[in-house]
Amino acid sequence: MNYILSELDMELDLEIIHHELTPTEVILFIESMTVTATCPKCLQISHRKHGQSLRKIRDIPISKKDVYLYIRLNKWYCTNPSCPCKYFTESTRIAPAYQRSTLRATHFYKKAEL
């Protein structure tokens, strides 16, 4: 599975916890290991976790198998009392906020449509 990580340009604070291989899919369970996060609104650094969220992200196929990343990201409290953002979910370079596929998968599938 390490070749998948290197291809994803995996961030140092993400770790593969588990993987599953089926006849049609490769599924990676990834967890954030961050101890702090920066509020996207006020840029205040937070050390207070609020919880976690799970994102399902589609990546490019490997050997004709669909690849899915289940990424567990931390939610954080913003510690700045004047910030309108009370809590936020950390972001990742693999797939920006609200995206359901990696950036490289987005490019791959757009090329496949042509």
C-alpha positions as CSV (number, residue, x, y, z in Angstrom):
1,M,0.0,0.0,0.0
2,N,3.0,2.3,0.3
3,Y,3.1,2.9,-3.4
4,I,-0.4,4.3,-3.2
5,L,0.7,6.7,-0.5
6,S,3.7,8.0,-2.5
7,E,1.4,8.5,-5.5
8,L,-1.0,10.5,-3.4
9,D,1.7,12.8,-2.1
10,M,0.4,11.8,1.3
11,E,0.7,14.3,4.1
12,L,2.8,13.4,7.0
13,D,0.0,13.7,9.5
14,L,-2.2,11.0,7.8
15,E,-1.7,7.3,8.4
16,I,-3.2,4.2,6.8
17,I,-5.0,2.3,9.6
18,H,-6.4,-0.5,7.6
19,H,-6.9,-1.7,4.0
20,E,-9.3,-4.1,2.2
21,L,-8.9,-5.7,-1.2
22,T,-12.0,-7.0,-2.9
23,P,-12.3,-8.4,-6.5
24,T,-13.4,-4.9,-7.7
25,E,-12.1,-2.4,-5.1
26,V,-9.1,-1.3,-3.1
27,I,-10.3,0.5,0.1
28,L,-7.9,2.4,2.4
29,F,-8.9,3.6,5.9
30,I,-6.8,6.7,6.7
31,E,-6.8,8.7,9.9
32,S,-5.5,12.1,10.7
33,M,-2.8,12.3,13.4
34,T,-2.7,16.0,13.8
35,V,-2.5,17.6,17.3
36,T,-3.3,21.2,16.2
37,A,-5.2,22.8,13.4
38,T,-5.6,26.4,12.0
39,C,-9.0,27.9,11.8
40,P,-9.8,28.8,8.2
41,K,-11.6,32.0,9.1
42,C,-9.3,33.7,11.7
43,L,-6.1,31.6,11.3
44,Q,-6.0,30.9,15.1
45,I,-4.3,27.7,16.0
46,S,-6.5,25.3,18.0
47,H,-5.5,22.5,20.3
48,R,-9.1,21.6,21.3
49,K,-10.7,18.7,19.4
50,H,-14.4,18.7,18.9
51,G,-14.8,15.3,17.3
52,Q,-14.2,13.6,14.0
53,S,-15.8,13.2,10.6
54,L,-15.4,10.5,7.9
55,R,-15.0,11.4,4.2
56,K,-15.2,8.9,1.4
57,I,-12.9,10.0,-1.4
58,R,-12.6,8.3,-4.8
59,D,-9.1,7.9,-6.3
60,I,-7.8,6.7,-9.7
61,P,-8.2,3.0,-10.4
62,I,-5.3,0.5,-9.9
63,S,-5.2,-2.6,-12.0
64,K,-8.8,-2.0,-13.1
65,K,-10.0,-1.8,-9.4
66,D,-11.8,1.2,-8.1
67,V,-9.9,2.9,-5.2
68,Y,-11.7,4.5,-2.3
69,L,-10.1,6.4,0.6
70,Y,-12.0,6.6,3.9
71,I,-10.4,9.5,5.6
72,R,-11.2,10.3,9.3
73,L,-10.5,14.0,9.9
74,N,-10.6,15.9,13.2
75,K,-13.0,18.6,14.0
76,W,-11.7,21.4,16.1
77,Y,-13.0,24.3,18.3
78,C,-11.9,27.7,17.3
79,T,-10.4,29.2,20.5
80,N,-10.7,32.8,19.3
81,P,-13.8,34.2,21.0
82,S,-14.3,36.9,18.3
83,C,-14.3,34.4,15.4
84,P,-17.6,33.6,13.8
85,C,-16.5,30.1,13.2
86,K,-17.1,28.1,16.4
87,Y,-15.7,24.8,15.1
88,F,-14.2,23.5,11.9
89,T,-13.0,20.4,10.2
90,E,-9.3,20.2,9.2
91,S,-8.5,20.2,5.5
92,T,-6.3,17.9,3.5
93,R,-4.4,18.4,0.2
94,I,-5.5,14.9,-1.0
95,A,-9.1,16.3,-1.6
96,P,-10.1,19.8,-0.8
97,A,-13.2,20.5,1.3
98,Y,-16.4,19.2,-0.1
99,Q,-14.7,17.3,-2.9
100,R,-15.6,13.6,-3.3
101,S,-12.6,12.6,-5.4
102,T,-8.8,13.3,-5.2
103,L,-7.5,16.0,-7.5
104,R,-5.7,13.5,-9.7
105,A,-8.9,11.4,-10.0
106,T,-10.8,14.5,-11.1
107,H,-8.2,15.0,-13.9
108,F,-8.2,11.3,-14.8
109,Y,-11.9,11.0,-15.2
110,K,-12.2,14.3,-17.2
111,K,-9.6,13.0,-19.6
112,A,-11.5,9.7,-19.8
113,E,-14.6,11.5,-20.9
114,L,-12.9,13.0,-23.9
